[in-house]
Amino acid sequence: MRSSKSIMTGVAVLAALALPMVAGADTNKLVVRNAGDTANALVVTDGGKIGINVTPTYMLHLIGSGDATTGAGIFALTGRTSVSSSDSPGFSFMRNNVSSVNGGLPRAGDRLGYFGFGSFISGGYKWLTNIAVFAESNANTSGAPTYLTFSTSGNALTASEQMRITSAGNVGIGTTAPKSKLHVTGIVEYVDNAAAAAAGLTAGAIYRTGDVLKIVH
């Protein structure tokens, strides 16, 4: 007697085969249409790229059923943990270069991975905010120091770095080369609390008078 697991697997396979499949316009492309045959549900290109609800421009490219304003989640990652407290779902980003470049290891300034956030504006994707990790110096078999950056956009449609955490644990705000555990540049200067408040700073904001740091109260 077949197990229920085998029966369910067979049903899933038959359901997948029931979806209409057509040859795509590009060589060796597989296109799976939705049940109503009104749009592509899955696209696999001859370059190995996979797209869900989109013809992919990345190795794995997913788009939800609505536009960017719907707020619908399109990706979920769950998992059952084992006995180890370190077991959990997660994302991993790994980078290696070709063997002729630093022995295949990351070089100083190479980006190891990032999360990008943005919007489709004026016919193209604009990356407005990102969190990224870079190699701080050339990696070797003994060590691979890294730094973490946080970038945001203002009125422009490109992100610029606002904060960095170095391999030494130094945090820089307004500087890409923090020399202490907290290194902040660009703190505004006012003669006193009244002047700071008049300029729009509210309670708890930091300003300086000369070399003295102060807090608006």
N, C-alpha and C positions, 0 to 999 in steps of 0.2 A: 504493500500500500504506500502511495506517495505521501511524503510529509506535506503539511500545510505550507511550509516554507518553499518547497519546490513548486507547489501549485501557484502560490503568489508570485514567484519569480517568473513562471510561465505566463501568467496573466499580464505582468508588467511588460514582458517582451512583446507579447501580442499587441498590447495597447500601443507600444512604441512603433511597431510595424504598421499599425493602422493609420498612423499619421501620413499624410501625403508627402512624398519626397520627389524633388525635381532636380535636374542637373542645373547648376548655377551657370552664370554667364562666363565665369572664369574657369580655367582649366582645373580639373580635379577638385571642384568645390562641391560640397554637399549642403543642400538647403532643405530644412524641414519646415514646412508651412504650418500655420496654426489650423485648428480644426475647421474654421470657416474658409480656409484658403484665401485669406485677405492680406496676410502679412507673413514675413519670415519669422519663425519662432527660434530657429537655431541655424547658425551658419558656421561651417568649417571650411577654411580656405586651404589651398594647396601649400601654403606656407606654414600650416599648423596652427593658425590663429582660430580662436573660437569666439563666436559672438552670440549672445542671447538677446533677441529683439533688436539686433543691429548687425550690420556688416562690419566685422571687427577691424579696428586699426591697431589694436594691441593684442598681445598673446591671449588674454582673456578679457573680453569687453562685454559688460552687462549694462542694459538700460531697462528701467522699470516700465510698466505699462503706460504710465502717463509722462508728462514733461517734468522738468525740474521743480515746478511749483507744487506738485501734488504732495510732496513730503512722504511718499510711500517708501518703505524700506525695500531694498532689492537684494540684500545679502544678509544671511544670518549664519553664525558659526556657533555650534553647540557641541557638547561632548560629555561623555560619562567618565569621571575620573576614577583612577585606580587607587591603590593604597597610598601612593606617594603624594605628598602635599604639593609637589611641583608640577604634577600632571594637570593640564588644563588646555582648552582650545586656545589657539593663538595664531598670529601671523609671523612668519619668518622671512627675512630679506637677506640674501647672501650674494656677494659680488666677488667675482674673480676676473682678472684680466687674462689676455692671451699669454702664453708662457714667455714670450719675448719681452713683455712689459713687466718689469719688477718681479720676474720669476712667477708671474701669474697672480701675484698678490696685489691688493689695492695700493695705489700711490697717494701721496699727500694731495688732498683736494678731491679725490674720487668720491662720488656720492655712492653710499652703500644701499640706500633705500629711502623712501619718503612716502608720506601721505599728502595728497594734494586736494585742495578744495576750491571750487570755482563755479563757473556758470557758462552757458552757451550764449555768447554775446556777439552781435554783428557778424554772424555766420561762422564763428569759430569758438573753440574752447579757450576760456581765459582762466588761468590758474591764479587765484587771488590770495590764497593763504596756503602755507605748507609747513609741515614738520619734517625735517630731514636729518639724516646722519651722514657725516663725511669722515674720511680718513684724515687724521690730523697730521700724520707723517707717513712715510713709506712703511708699509707693514712688512714684517719678516717673521721667521719661525719662532722668534722669542717674544714678540709683542706687536700689537696693532692698535695704537691709540686712536681714539675717535672723538668727535665733538658733535653736539646736537644743536640744531638751529630751529628757531621759530620765526616765520616770516609772515607778514600781513601786507595788504595793499591799502593805500589811502584813496586819493582821487584818481590815481592811475590804474590801469588794468593789469599791472604786474606786481608781484609780491617782492618786498624787500625785507632783509633780515632785521629783526627787532631785538632778539635775545639769543644768547649762545651759552651753552654749558660745555666747558672744555673737558679734556680727559683728566685734568687735575681736580675737577669739581668746581672750578671757578665759574661764577655766573656773571655774564656781562649784559647790561641793558644799555643800548645806545653805543656799544663798542663791540668790535669783533675780536678784541685781544684783552680780555679781562685779566688783571694782574693780582686780584685778591678774591676771596670767597664771594664778595659782592662788589661789583665795579659798575657804577652808574655814571653815565655822562649825559649832559643836556639838561640838568636840573635848572629850572628857571630861578632867577635872582630877583628878590624884592627887598625893599629897605626894612619892612616890618610886616607884622601880621595883618594890619589894616590894608596895606597896599596889596598883599597877596589875595586877601578876600575880595577887594575891589576889582581885582583882575579876573575873578571868577573861581579861584581855588576854594574848595570847601573843607570842612573840618576833617583832619586826618591826612590831607595832602602835604607833600614835602616840598619845601623851597629852601633857598639859601640866601644868606646875607653875608657877602664876602666869602670867607672860608667856613662859616658856621651853618650847619644844617638845622633847619627849624621845621616844626609841624604846625599847620594851620589849626587854630583852636577857636 
